[in-house]
Amino acid sequence: MDSEAEGEYTAFVTHHANAMWRTAYLLCGDRRRAEDATQEALLRLYRRWPRLYRKGGIVAYARKVVVSATLDGLRRRSSTEVVGGDTYFTGEADPTDHVGRAERRLVITQALAELPERQRACVVLRYFDDLSVDETADVLGCRPGTVKSQTMRALDKLRLHPALADFDLAELGG
């Protein structure tokens, strides 16, 4: 890779790695797995960077590979492995955080973890990454109608989740 492309890749990672990690974290509910998936996605992106850099569509490809890497990691997970609570949001609250915000994030993350992976992916991409139905369908490699139905089912399950009884689902992504 030439130095110009290398510099552009570094700039892209600097500006987009946190968003990629957040998407991975919301999909898997585990900080370490999200870090692994983000790293895998960045490696995949690096391998194809010269071609992507010439053609464009880098952000869309990056989103697609982080979702793919995260879901691949979840599929490889042992069927007997149980993911425990992530310590990232537990313990002492962040003093710069608004009151209750850390607890709300933990509740949402736990509720998302209980959704089937396709429904969880639809909710994360639609409401946290703010993608359209068509963009979400493109990332997941399915039809827009599938995104709509999976999102509807996921939101129905989230509305019935006991921990989200006092939560306004309109706050998703905010």
N, C-alpha and C positions, 0 to 999 in steps of 0.2 A: 504494500500500500504506500502511495507517495505521501510526502509530508503534509500536503494540503488536505488530503482526505483524512489522514491521521488526526490532524488538528480539528477538522469538522466532526469526526467521531468523538473526540474528547469533549468538544463543546456540547454535542448532543447528549452525551452521558451526564455531563455536569447539569444540564437543564432538565433532563427527563428521567433520570434514574429514580428519584424519589417518587414520582407519580407511578412509575412501573412497579416499584416496591409496594406502594399502597394498594394497587390493583391486585397484585399477587397476595398480599396479606388479607385483603377482604375475601379473596377466593378461597384461601386455605385456612385462615384463622390462626396461623402459627408464624411468629416472627422469623424463626430460623428457616423454616421452609420457604417463606416469602423471599428471604435473602438468597437462598439457593436457587429458587426459580428465577429471580431477577438476574442473578449472575449467569445462569444458563441462557437466559434470553439475550443478555448483552454479548455473550460469546457467539450465539447464533447470528446476532446482528453484525458483529464484527466480521465474521466470515463472509457475509454478503455485502458488506458496506460499500466497496467500490462500485458494484452494480447498482445498489440502491441510491448511492450518492449521485450517480449519473442520471438515473431514471426519476428519482423523487419518490414520494410515498413512504418516507422513512418512519414517520410517526405512526401511520396505520400498520406498517409491518412490525414495528416495535411492540405495539399493543397486541397484535396477533400472536407474536412469539412469546410474550410474557404470559398471556392466557394459556397458550398451548403448553408451555413449560410448567406452569403451575398445575394444570389439570393432569398432565403426564405424571408429575410427581405424586399427585393424589391417587392416581390409578396404580402406581407402583407400590404404594404403601401396603404393608402387610394387612391382611383382613383382620388380624387379631390385635393390631395396634390401635390404641385409643388415644386420641389427642387430648391432652389435659388443657386446663386453662393456661393461657399465655400470660406470663408474668409481666409483660410489657405495660399493661394498664392496671396492674394491681399494686397494692402497697400504698405508699404515700402519694398523694395527688400532686400533679405538676402545679407549682405555684403560679405559673403564668396562664394556666388553663382557667376557663370560666367555670363557675360552680356547676357541678354535675356533669360537665362535658365528658370527662374521662370515664365516668360510670356509664353514661349513655353509649359511648363508643364500645365499651366492653359488652354491654347488653346486646347491642346491634351485632357485634362480631360473633357472639355466641349464638344468637338467633340465626344468623346467616350460615354458620357452620352446620346447623341442623337441616338445612335445605339440601335437596339433591344437587349434584354439581352443576347440571345444566341450568336449573332454576337460579342457583346462586350466581352463576356467571352472568345470566341475563340481568339480574337485579344490580349487580356490581357495575356492569358496563353501562346500563341504562341510567341509573340514578347516581352513582358515584363518579363514573367517568363521563357522564353526560353525553352519551352517544345516542344517535337516533336509532330507530328500529332497524333501518336498512344497514347502518354502520355496524350495529351489534350482530346482525345476521351475517354480515361479511366476516367479522372477526371469528364468529363461531362456526362458520361454514354451513349455515342452515338457511331456511327460508324465513322471511319476515313474519309470516303467520306463526311459525314455531316460536319465534322470539316473543310475540304477543301472548301466545297461550302459556308459555313457560313463565313469563313475567306475571301474568294474571294469577296463575296457580301459586307462585312464590309469594306474591303480595297477600293472597288469601290466607296462606299459612302464617305469614308474619302477623297479620291482623289477629289471628287466633292464638298467637304465642303468649303465654301467661306473663312473661317478663316484659312484654311490649304493650301491656294493657293500657298504660298511661302515656304511651308514646304516640306522637303524631307522625304517621308514615310520610307525610308531606315534608318532614325534615330530612328525609334520606338524602344523602349527598351534601347536606349543608353543615 
